[in-house]
Amino acid sequence: MRRLGLALAVLAGTAWSAAAQDKLTVGANIGNVPWEFQDETGQFVGFEIDLVAAVAERLGAEVETVNIPFNGLFSAVQSGRIDIATSSITITDERLKSVSFAQPYYDSDQSLTVAEGGPASLEELKGKVVGVDTGSTGDMWASDQQAAYGFAEIRRYEGLAPAMLDLNAGRIDGYISDIPALLYYVKDKPELKVVARIETGEKYSMMFAKDAELATQVNAVLDDLKTEGVMAQLHEKWFGVAPDAGSSTVTVLPMPRLN
């Protein structure tokens, strides 16, 4: 395995051993393109599917991926049902009170997606129905801004697919969610359009039980994956372009801590 010896050397002396835990159970909200979704054969694929596989290889472990709705990932990782949670999860101070994250590996914002002929801006959503993913940062943003923009209703979904069905059917007027996922989703769907970028300065990472040793170990592996260019290669594979210089995809960063 490429650089496995180095990775294990870095992790020597910790309480947890990858050799002892030869399988990592990973929870993910499957259907979250391009991070984790099913291809035409039913296989789980995506940026974070590939990233977790690269991390597990360095740790000498196999991966079992469990499909869990986004809002259920938090209790699943806290209870120990899963070892790692992924699904373009934003690091926040509120979340850091009850879980741990490895260093960030993607910079993001929220966005507004509409169907053809729909609202062209956030301001045009006054009196309209907005869709979000339950418990997501899009949900938090929309809830905080509901009075300011006059959203008539916030309708919550368990993933992208059911929200897009309702958007196409006119049951919601706009969908607020992570911009990379929506740009990827609508690129071959002319009936849908991302009409606004909502700057929130979010950063994604893998989530772990609070103060888990595994978080520290994975963080060390991410150091290597960034410096060796593996992370940049994954970015090019899934987004078609190189990551921005100075972004968290290519910059080695410390583990997030509560401010």
C-alpha positions as CSV (number, residue, x, y, z in Angstrom):
1,M,0.0,0.0,0.0
2,R,1.4,3.4,-1.0
3,R,3.0,5.2,1.9
4,L,1.3,2.9,4.4
5,G,4.4,2.6,6.5
6,L,4.7,6.3,6.8
7,A,1.0,6.7,7.8
8,L,1.4,4.0,10.5
9,A,4.6,5.6,11.8
10,V,2.8,8.9,12.2
11,L,0.0,7.2,14.1
12,A,2.3,5.0,16.4
13,G,1.7,5.4,20.1
14,T,-2.0,6.3,19.9
15,A,-4.6,4.3,21.7
16,W,-6.4,3.2,18.6
17,S,-4.9,0.8,16.1
18,A,-5.9,0.5,12.4
19,A,-4.6,-3.0,12.5
20,A,-6.9,-3.9,15.4
21,Q,-9.9,-2.2,13.7
22,D,-9.7,-3.6,10.2
23,K,-13.0,-2.1,9.1
24,L,-14.2,1.5,9.2
25,T,-18.0,1.9,9.2
26,V,-18.8,5.1,7.4
27,G,-22.2,6.8,7.4
28,A,-23.2,8.8,4.3
29,N,-26.3,10.4,2.9
30,I,-26.3,8.5,-0.4
31,G,-27.7,10.7,-3.2
32,N,-25.6,13.7,-2.3
33,V,-23.9,14.3,-5.6
34,P,-21.0,14.6,-6.3
35,W,-20.0,13.5,-2.8
36,E,-21.6,10.1,-2.4
37,F,-24.3,8.7,-4.7
38,Q,-25.0,5.5,-6.7
39,D,-23.9,5.0,-10.3
40,E,-25.9,3.2,-13.0
41,T,-24.7,-0.2,-11.6
42,G,-25.8,0.7,-8.0
43,Q,-22.2,1.2,-6.7
44,F,-21.5,4.0,-4.3
45,V,-19.3,6.6,-5.9
46,G,-18.3,10.2,-5.4
47,F,-15.6,12.5,-4.1
48,E,-16.0,11.5,-0.4
49,I,-16.4,7.8,-1.3
50,D,-13.0,8.0,-3.0
51,L,-11.5,10.1,-0.2
52,V,-12.6,7.7,2.5
53,A,-11.2,4.8,0.5
54,A,-7.8,6.6,0.2
55,V,-7.8,7.3,3.9
56,A,-8.7,3.7,4.8
57,E,-5.9,2.4,2.5
58,R,-3.4,4.4,4.4
59,L,-4.8,3.0,7.7
60,G,-4.9,-0.6,6.4
61,A,-8.6,-0.8,6.9
62,E,-11.6,-1.8,4.8
63,V,-14.7,0.4,4.4
64,E,-18.3,-0.4,5.0
65,T,-20.6,2.5,3.9
66,V,-24.0,2.8,5.5
67,N,-26.7,4.9,3.9
68,I,-28.1,7.3,6.6
69,P,-30.2,10.4,6.1
70,F,-28.2,13.6,6.8
71,N,-29.9,14.5,10.0
72,G,-29.3,10.9,11.4
73,L,-25.5,11.1,10.9
74,F,-24.9,13.1,14.1
75,S,-26.6,10.6,16.5
76,A,-25.0,7.7,14.5
77,V,-21.5,8.9,15.0
78,Q,-22.1,10.0,18.6
79,S,-23.5,6.6,19.6
80,G,-20.7,4.7,17.9
81,R,-22.9,3.1,15.3
82,I,-20.5,4.5,12.7
83,D,-16.9,5.5,12.9
84,I,-16.9,8.3,10.4
85,A,-19.7,10.5,8.9
86,T,-19.4,12.1,5.5
87,S,-21.9,14.1,3.3
88,S,-20.3,17.5,2.7
89,I,-20.7,18.2,6.4
90,T,-19.9,21.8,7.4
91,I,-17.7,22.4,10.4
92,T,-19.5,24.7,12.9
93,D,-18.7,25.8,16.4
94,E,-22.1,24.5,17.5
95,R,-21.4,21.0,16.1
96,L,-17.9,21.0,17.6
97,K,-19.5,21.1,21.0
98,S,-20.7,17.5,20.5
99,V,-18.6,16.0,17.8
100,S,-15.0,16.2,16.3
101,F,-13.9,16.9,12.8
102,A,-10.6,16.3,10.9
103,Q,-9.2,19.3,9.0
104,P,-11.3,20.7,6.3
105,Y,-10.9,19.7,2.7
106,Y,-13.4,21.7,0.7
107,D,-14.5,25.4,0.8
108,S,-18.2,26.0,0.0
109,D,-21.2,28.3,0.1
110,Q,-25.0,27.8,-0.1
111,S,-27.0,28.4,-3.3
112,L,-30.5,28.9,-4.6
113,T,-31.7,26.6,-7.3
114,V,-35.0,27.1,-9.2
115,A,-36.9,25.5,-12.1
116,E,-37.2,27.3,-15.4
117,G,-39.4,30.4,-15.0
118,G,-39.0,30.4,-11.3
119,P,-37.7,33.2,-9.0
120,A,-34.5,34.8,-10.2
121,S,-33.2,35.9,-6.8
122,L,-33.6,35.4,-3.1
123,E,-35.7,38.6,-3.0
124,E,-38.2,37.0,-5.4
125,L,-38.8,34.2,-2.9
126,K,-41.0,36.5,-0.8
127,G,-44.3,34.7,-0.1
128,K,-42.8,31.5,-1.7
129,V,-42.1,28.0,-0.5
130,V,-38.4,27.1,0.0
131,G,-37.0,23.6,0.2
132,V,-33.9,22.6,2.3
133,D,-32.3,19.4,3.6
134,T,-33.3,18.7,7.2
135,G,-30.7,19.8,9.7
136,S,-28.3,21.1,7.0
137,T,-26.6,24.5,7.0
138,G,-29.0,25.4,4.3
139,D,-31.8,24.7,6.7
140,M,-30.1,26.8,9.4
141,W,-29.6,29.7,6.9
142,A,-33.1,29.6,5.6
143,S,-34.6,29.5,9.2
144,D,-32.4,32.4,10.3
145,Q,-33.4,34.5,7.2
146,Q,-37.0,33.5,6.8
147,A,-38.3,36.8,8.3
148,A,-35.8,38.9,6.3
149,Y,-36.8,37.4,2.9
150,G,-40.4,36.6,3.7
151,F,-40.4,32.9,2.9
152,A,-43.9,31.7,3.3
153,E,-42.8,28.2,4.2
154,I,-39.6,26.1,4.6
155,R,-40.2,22.6,3.5
156,R,-37.6,20.0,4.7
157,Y,-36.3,17.0,2.8
158,E,-34.1,14.0,3.4
159,G,-31.7,14.5,0.5
160,L,-31.5,16.1,-2.9
161,A,-33.6,13.7,-5.0
162,P,-37.0,14.2,-3.3
163,A,-36.4,18.0,-3.2
164,M,-35.7,18.1,-6.9
165,L,-38.9,16.1,-7.7
166,D,-40.9,18.7,-5.8
167,L,-39.0,21.6,-7.4
168,N,-39.7,20.2,-10.9
169,A,-43.4,19.6,-10.0
170,G,-43.8,23.1,-8.7
171,R,-44.5,22.1,-5.1
172,I,-41.6,24.3,-3.9
173,D,-40.4,27.5,-5.6
174,G,-36.7,27.3,-4.7
175,Y,-34.2,24.9,-3.1
176,I,-31.4,26.2,-0.8
177,S,-28.4,23.9,-0.5
178,D,-24.6,23.5,-1.0
179,I,-23.5,25.1,-4.2
180,P,-21.0,22.4,-5.4
181,A,-23.7,19.7,-5.3
182,L,-26.2,21.8,-7.1
183,L,-23.8,23.0,-9.8
184,Y,-22.9,19.4,-10.4
185,Y,-26.6,18.2,-10.4
186,V,-28.0,20.9,-12.9
187,K,-25.1,20.8,-15.4
188,D,-27.1,18.5,-17.7
189,K,-30.6,19.6,-16.7
190,P,-31.5,22.8,-18.6
191,E,-34.9,22.9,-16.8
192,L,-33.1,23.8,-13.6
193,K,-30.7,26.7,-12.8
194,V,-28.6,27.9,-9.9
195,V,-29.5,31.6,-9.7
196,A,-27.8,32.8,-6.6
197,R,-24.7,32.0,-4.6
198,I,-25.2,32.6,-0.9
199,E,-21.8,33.4,0.7
200,T,-21.5,31.5,4.0
201,G,-17.8,30.6,4.1
202,E,-18.4,26.9,4.9
203,K,-15.7,24.2,5.1
204,Y,-16.4,20.5,4.8
205,S,-14.8,17.6,6.6
206,M,-15.3,14.1,8.0
207,M,-17.1,14.0,11.4
208,F,-16.3,11.7,14.3
209,A,-17.4,11.1,17.9
210,K,-16.2,13.8,20.3
211,D,-12.5,13.6,20.9
212,A,-12.2,10.2,19.1
213,E,-8.6,9.1,18.5
214,L,-9.6,8.2,14.9
215,A,-10.2,11.9,14.2
216,T,-6.5,12.7,15.0
217,Q,-5.3,9.7,12.9
218,V,-7.4,10.6,9.9
219,N,-6.2,14.2,10.2
220,A,-2.6,13.0,9.9
221,V,-3.5,11.0,6.7
222,L,-5.2,14.1,5.2
223,D,-1.9,16.0,5.7
224,D,-0.2,13.4,3.4
225,L,-3.1,13.3,0.9
226,K,-2.9,17.0,0.5
227,T,0.9,17.4,0.2
228,E,1.1,14.4,-2.2
229,G,-1.5,15.9,-4.5
230,V,-4.0,13.1,-4.1
231,M,-6.7,15.5,-2.9
232,A,-6.1,17.8,-5.9
233,Q,-6.5,14.7,-8.2
234,L,-9.8,13.9,-6.6
235,H,-11.0,17.4,-7.1
236,E,-10.1,17.3,-10.8
237,K,-11.8,14.0,-11.2
238,W,-15.1,15.1,-9.7
239,F,-15.3,18.8,-10.6
240,G,-13.3,18.8,-13.8
241,V,-10.9,21.6,-12.7
242,A,-7.9,21.9,-10.4
243,P,-8.7,23.3,-6.9
244,D,-7.9,26.9,-6.2
245,A,-4.5,27.6,-4.8
246,G,-4.8,28.3,-1.1
247,S,-8.1,26.4,-0.7
248,S,-8.6,23.9,2.0
249,T,-8.4,21.1,-0.6
250,V,-4.7,21.6,-1.0
251,T,-3.7,23.4,2.2
252,V,-2.6,21.5,5.3
253,L,-4.7,22.9,8.2
254,P,-5.0,22.2,11.9
255,M,-7.9,20.2,13.3
256,P,-10.8,22.4,14.1
257,R,-11.3,23.4,17.7
258,L,-13.9,25.4,19.5
259,N,-13.2,29.1,19.4
